[in-house]
Amino acid sequence: MKNFHAPHVPLRLPRSKKLLAHINRTFGTLAFCRRWLERPDGGSTAVNGNDGKAQQEKYMGALKNLCDVGIVQAYPPLVDVKGCYTAQYEHTCILRPTCKEIVSRG
């Protein structure tokens, strides 16, 4: 996930600059996984289209550089009990017997 409060850091690697521009354009400050960077649409068909030009190649060094300087923050994958479902949402939901309430919207 991109760190919203990260200070401006001059990037010397061209691949890091290119990857950061892609992350800003496609994900903003939303969490993303490395697997999405390898997709032909680069993680979002709506933003990048589906022509295969947004697919990131040889990005691991650039991503490590962005993590090392504090622009991107690494998170471990979500893990749960085997056979159970795990989901990640942008909002906090309470599932009640009669309704679903989203409490993070305000």
N, C-alpha and C positions, 0 to 999 in steps of 0.2 A: 504494500500500500504506500502511496506517495505521502510523505510527511508534509502536511499543510504548513506547518510552522518552521520548516527548514530554512535557514538563511541562504542567501545567494552564494553559491560556491562555483568558482570557475572550473569548468570541466575541460580537461586537456585532450581526452580521447574522443575522436570524432564519432565512434560507435556509441559512446555514452551519451553524447549530445543527441544523436539520432534516436536512440532508445527513449531518452527522456521526452523528446518531442512526441514520439508515438504514445507514450504513457499519458502525457498531458492531454493529447487529442482524443484518445480512446477511452481512458478510464478516469482521468481527473484524480480525485483523491479516494475513489472507491477501491476496495480490495480486489486484487486480481491474482491469478495463479500463472506460473510459468507456462503451463500447458496451453493457455489461451494465446500466448505470444507466438506459438508455433502453428496456430491455425491459419489457413489461407486468408481469412478475413482479418487476421491480426487481433482477434478478440471481440470484434463488433462488426456485424454486417451492415448495421444502420449507419455507422460512422465511416467505415473504410470500404464498403462495397464487398463484393465476393469475387474479385478478379485475381486474387493471389498476390497482389503487389504489396499488401500490408504485412505479409508473413515475415517475421523477424528471423534472421539466420545469424548464427555465431554471436548470440547476444549474451551468453553466460558471463564473459569477462566484463562486459559493459554493465550488466545487472549487478555483479559483485562490486564494481566500482561505485555505482550509485548507492548501494547499501553501505559501503565503507565510508563514504563522505556524508551519509545521513540524509540523503534526499529521499531514498526509498527505505521503508522499514520492513524487515522480514518478519513473517509470522509463521509458526508451524501449522501444518495442515490439521483440520478438524478430525479427531479420531473418537470413535464411540465404540460401544460394545458390538461385537461381531453379530451380524444379522439385524441390527437396528438401523434406522434411518437417521441421518445427520443432515441438517440444513443450516444455511447462513442467510440471514435476511438483513435488510437495511433498517428495519423497524422491530420494535419489541411488541409481540402479540401475546394476548392472553386468550386461550381457547376455553370458553365456558360452555356449559351444557346448552344454553339457549342462544348464545351469540359469540361473535369473535370481536375482540376489542383491541385496537392498535393504540398503545399507550405512549409511544415515542413521538407521535405527531404533535402532541400538545393538547 
